[in-house]
Amino acid sequence: MRMSEHAVVIVGGGPTGLMLAGELALAGVDVAIVERRASQDLAGSRAGGLHSRTIEVLDQRGIADRFLSQGQVAQVAGFSLIPLDISDFPTRHAYGLGLWQNHIERILADWVGELAVPIYRGRDVMGFAQDDTGVDVELGGGQSLRANYLVGCDGGRSLIRKAAGIEFPGWDPTTSNLIAEVEMAGEPEWGIRRDALGLHSLSRLGDGGPVRVMVTEQHVAATTEPTLRDLREALIAVYGTDYGIHSPTWISRFTDKARQAAAYRKGRVLLAGDAAHVHAPDGGQGLNTGVQDAVNLGWKLAQVVHRISPESLLDSYHAERHPVAARVLRNTMASVALRRPDDRTMALRDTMAELLGMDEPRRRFAAMMSGLDIHYDLGGGHPLLGRRMPDLDLVTDNGPLRLFTLLHDARPVLLNLVEPGRLDITPWMDRVKLIVAKYDGMLDLPAIGAVTAPAALLIRPDGHVAWVGDRHALGLPDALTTWFGPPTAA
């Protein structure tokens, strides 16, 4: 048996796995991806769209423009088909991006390629065994890998989650839909249709391209892979005809099943993305939540691999990201319930639409759906603590500077906004960048409003604020030790 060794092996080369590989590679970790597909090609377009916070996260790494140049900037936030405009939000990216998953993956794969991450393509994981020092991963074809840590980014039916024995509690589906790209002989009724079964739509992709079909099935279907026959039967039940569909590029089924891993970590095995949480696609939150899982986990895992931080730092990954996905499960369940086609539910949806037309509810829900209000519980204090750091326009001795550019290399930043020399971080200088800058004005936070700019901030590589202080730096050594390891001896 051929054995290869890596510090971290990621199973699954979708958006979450690719983003995590990029994060680890930036931190100098020997990381590899195992992907069952022979190439990065994805049949059809699948999921689509990036929310504002995900665009910010990509901007923090200096790669947002790669996506923005390929997609369509649009207001994509919404709740149960009720649109939510974020164009007045205090962010450089007060919009979402229409971009299909196949393009998102291709761009991420190009970035990961530039970072020289090896990808074992066309390989299935047959199983793994972990011990006190690492994990042995068995691949099809007689190859095995040895890693310090194994991360399952292998989707809702995650083999890694199941083999690790991690429970996946939640709610069974109440509705199922087929979605596909097909050729069509007939001329259909284009657009969206709503009836007693639910929501359906037919649209053509591009000029003369394939037809994208979304149809609600009469019954909650089995979890087997859907067939062209299943799609024909579902279309006939709704439209009275199958319009002569043929030559499918792909067909898939999604339901409103809502489940979440009871633990995001078991020993040296971790989960991210759909392997950790599945839910209805309402609001387009799944891919975005997975990418943000990766950005939360990456720097923490890198520090543990490099023995900068103790293994206990990995516990903060579950503590911070599990509540985020739990809220996504709740809001998608509510959204699906509001989409029911009976008269009483429609009256409730009209009431919700009226409420969300008011400014304060709109701001609150739009901040939630776009990911801009995510708040990790790091204790009390300044409103910025645990929240995303806004992309401030700073003034330094070397000229103007955009804050997000300081995060391109995924290293933490201590931002000193008062006179230089007050903050001594010499024992952490090998890990934390100290930036002295000026910023005039208030900080504006989505869903919270304006807050006074503090004297100093400690910003984690994921862009969240780990410490807020005044010129006395009370609590700074503790925060530095908690997040970035103990001080280096003089």
C-alpha positions in Angstrom: 0.0 0.0 0.0 1.3 3.4 -1.0 1.4 6.0 1.8 1.5 9.7 1.5 1.7 12.1 4.5 0.1 15.6 4.9 -0.6 17.8 7.9 -4.2 18.1 6.9 -6.3 16.1 4.4 -9.6 17.6 3.3 -12.2 15.2 1.8 -14.3 17.0 -0.8 -13.2 19.6 -3.3 -16.4 21.7 -3.4 -16.5 25.4 -2.3 -16.0 24.6 1.4 -13.1 22.2 0.8 -11.4 24.5 -1.6 -11.8 27.6 0.6 -10.4 25.6 3.6 -7.4 24.4 1.5 -6.7 28.0 0.5 -6.8 29.2 4.1 -4.4 26.5 5.3 -2.0 26.9 2.4 -1.8 30.7 3.1 -0.7 29.7 6.6 2.0 27.4 5.3 0.3 24.2 6.2 0.9 21.0 4.1 -2.7 20.4 3.0 -4.2 18.1 0.3 -7.7 17.6 -1.0 -9.2 14.2 -1.9 -12.0 14.6 -4.5 -14.0 11.8 -6.1 -14.6 13.8 -9.3 -11.9 13.3 -11.9 -11.9 17.0 -12.7 -13.3 20.2 -11.2 -16.1 20.1 -13.7 -19.5 20.2 -12.2 -22.4 18.8 -14.2 -24.7 21.8 -14.7 -24.7 25.0 -12.7 -26.2 23.8 -9.4 -26.3 26.3 -6.6 -25.7 29.9 -7.3 -24.9 33.2 -5.6 -22.7 34.8 -3.0 -24.0 36.9 -0.2 -22.4 40.2 0.9 -20.5 38.7 3.8 -19.0 36.0 1.7 -17.9 38.6 -0.9 -16.3 40.5 2.0 -14.5 37.3 3.1 -13.1 36.8 -0.4 -12.1 40.5 -0.4 -10.2 39.9 2.8 -8.1 37.5 0.8 -7.7 39.8 -2.2 -9.7 37.5 -4.5 -13.2 39.0 -4.6 -12.6 40.7 -7.9 -12.1 37.3 -9.6 -15.7 36.5 -8.7 -17.2 39.9 -9.3 -15.8 40.0 -12.8 -17.6 36.7 -13.6 -20.9 37.2 -12.0 -23.9 39.6 -11.9 -24.1 42.1 -9.0 -27.7 42.1 -7.7 -29.8 42.4 -4.7 -30.1 38.7 -3.8 -31.1 38.8 -0.1 -34.6 37.7 0.7 -36.8 35.8 3.1 -39.4 33.3 1.9 -39.4 35.0 -1.6 -39.8 38.4 0.0 -36.9 40.5 -1.4 -34.7 42.4 1.0 -32.7 45.3 -0.3 -29.2 45.9 1.3 -28.1 48.7 -1.0 -28.0 51.1 1.9 -26.0 48.8 4.2 -22.6 50.0 5.5 -20.4 47.7 3.5 -18.3 48.0 0.4 -20.3 45.2 -1.0 -23.9 46.2 -0.4 -25.2 43.6 -2.8 -25.0 39.9 -3.6 -23.6 38.2 -6.7 -25.4 36.0 -9.1 -22.8 33.3 -10.1 -23.4 29.6 -10.5 -21.6 27.1 -8.4 -19.6 25.6 -11.3 -18.0 29.0 -11.8 -17.5 29.6 -8.1 -15.7 26.3 -7.8 -13.5 26.9 -10.9 -12.3 30.3 -9.6 -11.6 28.8 -6.1 -9.8 25.9 -7.7 -7.6 28.2 -9.7 -6.7 30.1 -6.5 -5.9 26.9 -4.7 -3.8 25.8 -7.7 -1.8 29.0 -7.4 -1.1 28.1 -3.8 0.2 24.7 -5.0 -2.3 22.5 -3.0 -2.2 18.9 -4.3 -5.6 17.4 -5.2 -6.1 13.6 -5.4 -8.7 13.5 -8.1 -11.0 10.6 -9.0 -10.5 9.0 -5.5 -13.1 7.7 -3.1 -12.4 7.5 0.6 -13.0 4.0 1.7 -12.5 4.6 5.4 -10.2 6.0 8.1 -8.8 5.3 11.5 -7.6 7.9 14.0 -5.1 7.5 16.8 -3.4 9.8 19.3 -1.1 11.3 16.7 -3.0 11.4 13.4 -5.5 9.8 11.0 -4.9 7.1 8.4 -7.2 7.6 5.4 -7.8 4.7 3.0 -8.4 5.6 -0.6 -9.8 3.4 -3.4 -7.1 1.9 -5.5 -4.9 0.8 -2.7 -3.5 4.2 -1.7 -3.6 5.6 1.8 -2.8 9.0 3.3 -1.6 9.9 6.8 -2.6 13.2 8.2 -2.5 15.1 11.5 -6.1 16.1 10.9 -8.9 15.0 8.6 -11.7 17.4 7.6 -14.9 16.2 6.0 -16.2 18.7 3.4 -17.9 15.8 1.6 -21.5 17.0 1.6 -24.8 16.2 3.3 -24.3 12.4 3.0 -20.8 12.8 4.4 -19.0 9.5 4.7 -16.5 11.2 7.1 -19.3 12.2 9.5 -20.9 8.8 9.5 -17.6 6.9 9.9 -16.6 9.3 12.7 -19.8 8.3 14.5 -21.1 11.9 14.7 -24.8 12.2 15.2 -26.9 14.2 12.6 -30.1 15.1 14.4 -32.8 17.3 12.9 -36.1 17.2 11.0 -37.2 15.0 8.2 -38.4 16.5 4.9 -42.0 17.6 4.3 -41.6 18.6 0.7 -39.3 17.7 -2.2 -38.4 19.3 -5.5 -36.7 18.3 -8.6 -34.3 20.7 -10.3 -32.7 20.0 -13.7 -31.2 21.3 -16.9 -32.7 19.6 -19.9 -33.5 20.0 -23.6 -37.1 20.5 -24.4 -39.1 19.8 -27.6 -42.2 21.8 -26.7 -42.7 25.5 -25.9 -43.5 25.7 -22.2 -45.2 28.2 -20.0 -42.1 30.2 -19.0 -41.8 31.7 -15.5 -42.9 30.8 -12.0 -46.1 29.0 -11.2 -47.6 28.5 -7.8 -50.4 25.9 -7.1 -51.6 23.6 -4.4 -48.5 21.5 -4.7 -46.1 24.4 -4.3 -43.7 26.4 -6.4 -42.5 25.5 -9.9 -40.5 27.4 -12.6 -39.3 27.0 -16.2 -36.6 29.2 -17.6 -34.1 29.1 -20.5 -30.4 29.6 -19.7 -28.9 32.1 -22.0 -29.8 32.5 -25.7 -30.8 29.0 -26.9 -29.3 27.3 -23.9 -30.8 24.4 -22.0 -34.0 24.8 -20.0 -33.8 25.0 -16.2 -36.7 23.2 -14.5 -37.7 23.4 -10.9 -40.8 21.4 -10.0 -42.4 20.4 -6.6 -43.2 16.7 -6.4 -46.6 15.4 -5.4 -45.1 13.3 -2.6 -41.9 13.5 -0.5 -39.7 11.3 -2.6 -37.1 8.7 -1.8 -33.5 9.7 -1.3 -32.5 7.8 -4.4 -30.9 9.7 -7.4 -33.8 11.1 -9.5 -34.3 10.0 -13.1 -35.7 11.5 -16.2 -38.8 9.5 -15.7 -39.3 11.1 -12.2 -38.9 14.5 -13.8 -41.4 13.7 -16.6 -44.0 12.4 -14.0 -43.6 15.6 -11.9 -44.0 17.9 -14.9 -47.1 16.0 -16.1 -48.7 16.3 -12.6 -48.2 20.1 -12.6 -48.4 21.2 -16.3 -50.3 18.3 -17.8 -47.4 17.6 -20.1 -43.6 16.9 -20.0 -43.0 19.3 -22.9 -40.9 16.5 -24.6 -38.0 16.9 -22.2 -34.8 15.0 -23.2 -31.0 15.0 -22.9 -30.7 16.1 -19.3 -27.4 17.7 -18.3 -28.2 16.9 -14.7 -31.1 16.2 -12.5 -31.1 16.5 -8.7 -33.6 16.5 -5.8 -33.6 18.8 -2.9 -35.9 18.7 0.2 -36.5 20.8 3.2 -34.8 18.3 5.4 -32.9 20.2 8.2 -30.1 18.4 10.1 -27.0 19.5 11.8 -24.0 17.6 13.2 -24.1 17.3 17.0 -20.4 18.0 17.0 -18.2 19.7 14.4 -15.2 17.9 15.8 -14.4 14.4 17.1 -10.7 14.0 18.0 -8.7 14.7 14.9 -11.7 14.7 12.6 -13.6 17.9 11.8 -16.6 18.7 9.6 -17.5 21.8 7.5 -20.1 22.8 5.0 -22.9 20.5 4.1 -21.2 17.7 6.0 -22.0 19.7 9.1 -25.4 21.1 8.2 -28.1 20.6 5.6 -31.3 22.5 5.0 -33.7 23.8 2.3 -32.0 26.1 -0.2 -34.2 29.0 0.7 -32.2 32.2 0.9 -29.2 30.7 -0.8 -27.4 30.3 2.5 -25.8 26.8 2.2 -22.7 27.5 0.1 -22.1 30.8 1.9 -22.3 29.2 5.3 -19.8 26.5 4.2 -17.3 29.0 2.9 -17.5 30.9 6.1 -17.1 27.7 8.1 -13.8 27.2 6.3 -12.6 30.7 7.0 -13.3 30.3 10.7 -11.6 26.9 10.9 -8.6 27.5 8.7 -6.5 29.8 10.8 -7.3 27.9 14.0 -6.3 24.5 12.5 -3.1 26.1 11.1 -2.1 27.4 14.5 -2.7 24.0 16.1 -0.8 22.2 13.3 2.2 24.6 13.7 1.9 24.1 17.5 1.4 27.8 18.1 -1.9 27.2 19.9 -3.1 24.3 22.0 -5.6 21.8 20.4 -8.3 23.3 22.6 -8.5 26.3 20.2 -10.3 23.9 17.8 -13.2 23.8 20.3 -14.0 27.4 19.5 -14.8 26.3 15.9 -17.8 24.3 17.0 -18.7 26.9 19.7 -18.8 29.7 17.1 -20.1 28.0 13.9 -22.7 25.6 15.3 -25.0 28.4 16.4 -24.6 30.2 13.1 -25.8 27.1 11.1 -28.5 26.4 13.7 -30.0 29.8 13.0 -29.8 29.1 9.2 -31.8 25.9 9.8 -34.4 27.8 11.8 -34.8 30.6 9.2 -35.0 28.1 6.3 -37.6 26.0 8.1 -39.7 29.2 8.7 -39.2 30.2 5.1 -40.5 26.8 3.8 -43.5 27.0 6.1 -44.3 30.5 4.7 -44.2 29.1 1.2 -47.1 26.7 1.7 -49.7 27.3 -0.9 -52.9 27.3 1.4 -54.8 30.5 1.9 -53.9 30.9 5.6 -50.2 30.6 5.0 -50.5 33.1 2.1 -52.2 35.5 4.4 -49.3 35.0 6.9 -46.7 35.6 4.1 -48.5 38.8 3.1 -48.3 39.9 6.7 -44.6 39.1 6.8 -44.0 41.0 3.6 -45.7 44.0 5.1 -43.5 43.8 8.2 -40.3 43.3 6.2 -41.3 46.4 4.1 -40.6 48.4 7.3 -37.1 49.7 7.8 -36.1 48.1 11.1 -37.4 44.6 10.3 -35.9 44.8 6.8 -32.5 45.8 8.2 -32.5 43.0 10.8 -33.6 40.2 8.5 -31.4 41.4 5.6 -28.3 41.5 7.9 -29.1 37.9 8.9 -29.7 36.6 5.4 -26.6 38.3 4.0 -24.4 37.1 6.9 -23.4 40.6 7.9 -24.7 40.4 11.4 -22.9 37.2 12.5 -21.7 37.7 16.1 -19.5 35.2 17.9 -20.0 35.3 21.7 -16.6 36.5 23.0 -18.0 38.0 26.1 -19.4 41.5 26.9 -18.1 44.9 26.2 -17.8 46.9 23.0 -20.5 46.2 20.3 -17.7 45.2 17.8 -16.4 42.4 20.0 -17.0 39.1 18.1 -18.4 40.8 15.0 -17.0 41.4 11.5 -14.6 44.3 11.3 -15.7 46.9 8.7 -13.4 47.6 5.8 -12.3 51.0 7.0 -10.4 53.5 4.9 -7.3 54.1 7.1 -4.6 56.7 7.0 -1.1 55.6 7.8 2.4 57.2 7.6 2.7 55.4 4.3 -0.5 56.7 2.9 -4.1 55.5 2.6 -4.9 51.9 3.3 -8.0 49.7 3.1 -8.3 47.5 6.1 -9.2 44.3 4.2 -5.8 44.5 2.5 -4.2 43.8 5.8 -5.9 40.4 5.9 -4.8 39.2 2.5 -2.2 36.8 4.0 -4.6 35.5 6.7 -2.6 36.8 9.6 -4.0 38.6 12.7 -3.8 42.4 13.0 -3.6 44.6 16.0 -4.9 48.0 14.8 -3.7 51.0 16.9 -5.8 54.1 16.2 -4.2 56.2 18.9 -0.6 57.5 19.3 2.1 54.9 18.5 4.1 53.2 21.2 1.2 52.5 23.6 0.8 48.9 22.7 3.6 46.5 23.2 3.1 43.1 21.6 6.8 42.1 21.3 6.2 38.5 22.6 3.7 38.0 19.7 5.4 40.0 16.9 6.2 36.8 15.0 2.4 36.1 14.7 0.5 39.4 14.8 0.9 42.5 12.6 0.9 45.8 14.5 -0.6 48.6 12.4 -0.7 52.2 13.5 -3.2 54.2 11.6 -5.8 57.0 11.9 -9.5 56.7 11.3 -11.9 59.7 11.5 -15.5 59.1 12.2 -17.9 56.5 13.6 -18.0 52.8 12.7 -21.3 51.8 11.1 -22.4 48.2 11.7 -25.3 46.5 9.9 -28.3 45.8 12.2 -26.6 47.8 15.0 -25.9 51.2 13.7 -23.1 53.7 14.5 -20.6 53.0 17.3 -17.6 55.0 18.4 -14.3 53.9 17.0 -12.2 52.4 19.8 -8.5 53.2 20.5 -7.3 49.7 19.4 -8.7 46.4 18.0 -7.3 42.9 17.6 -8.6 41.4 14.4 -8.5 37.7 13.7 -7.6 36.3 10.3 -11.3 35.6 9.6 -12.0 39.4 10.0 -13.8 39.1 13.4 -12.8 41.3 16.3 -11.1 39.4 19.2 -10.4 42.3 21.5 -11.4 46.0 21.8 -9.4 48.3 24.0 -8.4 51.7 25.1 -4.9 53.1 25.3 -4.2 51.1 28.5 -4.5 47.8 26.7 -6.3 46.1 29.5 -6.9 42.4 28.7 -4.8 42.5 25.5 -2.2 39.9 26.6 -5.0 37.5 27.6 -6.7 37.9 24.2 -3.4 37.4 22.3 -2.7 34.3 24.3 -6.3 32.9 23.9 -6.3 33.3 20.1 -2.7 33.4 19.0 -0.8 31.3 21.5 1.3 32.0 24.5 4.0 34.7 24.3 7.4 33.9 23.0 10.1 33.9 25.6 12.5 36.7 25.4 
